[in-house]
Amino acid sequence: MDTIASLFSFITTPVSWVIVQFHSVYGAIFGPDTGWAWGLSIVSLVILIRICLIPLFVKQIKATRAMQTLQPEMKKIQERYKNDKQRQSEEMMKLYKETGTNPLSSCLPILAQSPFFFALYHVLNGIASGDTIGVINQSLLESAQKAHIFGAPLASKFFSSESDVAALNASLTDVRIVTAIMIVLMSASQFFTQRQLMTKNVDTTVKTPFMQQQKMLMYVFPVMFAVFGVNFPVGVLVYWLTTNVWTMGQQMYVIHNNPTPGSKAQAAYLERLHKRVTLHGKTRGRGEKSIVKAIVAKGRDRNEFERKFINGLSKAGLAAQADGTVIKSDAAAAQAEDGATVATTTPKRQQPKRQSKSQRHSAKAAGESEPKTSLTKSDEPEDAQRGGQSAAAKKPAQKPGAGGRSKAQSGQRKGPQRPKSPSKK
């Protein structure tokens, strides 16, 4: 243990110093020998580390999305050179170089966090074994050994012996109950984080082996935490539980505000963004502008959700610009102006009052012409209708084929009549 601690001394000393600084602050509030002072010092250490890792987390998101978009091309290379592994690896490296992606970028936060984990593990093991490590002197060591979190000492484990637990002024039952609850919460938070990543933030339009790998990790990681968690001290369990909760909240924030293109989370985000933009008539904040800018830059390569978003803006009289802003569409404004002009200049058409059948018969009996309505049409002028009888008397005898027209004038069905079949001569 001393050899391993000496190898990690370059990181154990800064970690122990940070814990001592946080302990001096919380010890003044809760007391130096309490579990709250030491437990909150570990939690604060986790938060500080994760804040420092935010730039790496952003790179991880970009690298993961870049790898997702490259999955179809990678699959083609694997199928094309399945019998030549060397050529396959060369083509893969060429693809990574052309697209500027790095497959190791998705593992950067885990790799960067690993030294802090080992350093904290050795610091807490040193407290359990009574060895000073880093800047933790003998007085701080005795204070940490007296600290209990819900009855479990910071340096105790699930499989600690009863004599070791009794030496730390605790019972084995309390230690196992607290450690079991922490292990369950740690595994559940890891499972929920991976599950929401798979169900909400994965491009459903492309089926790749990457999705199967993520689905497998969703079940493997919680089991690994449960298996190895029984050998972790309570202080390390506090560390892992805190970092898992942080990861879960960080993942929820990313899914809600910057989802993966083509995922269900993107469909929900664009629906919310459409409501906000149509309500205010503009994009607000750098995040919304960057999303709209990326959608506009895709052009014809937009997915179904992005096309629906752009079409929704057009229907609302808005247009997305290349810089991510949204302005009022000129076509929609012109259409609105034309509609207003037509509405003000064109009078409303009034339907004539329809007469009853008895009124029409009485008017015809009195020698008056039938009034024009929207239901009765006439192709002849009004004067010709008034003098219909005199005109009929002056006309020469009609030809045999002109009987249908005179019948139509006497009130029968108008329009072209069906010709009779010619008789055979």
Disulfide bonds with the S-S distance in Angstrom:
none
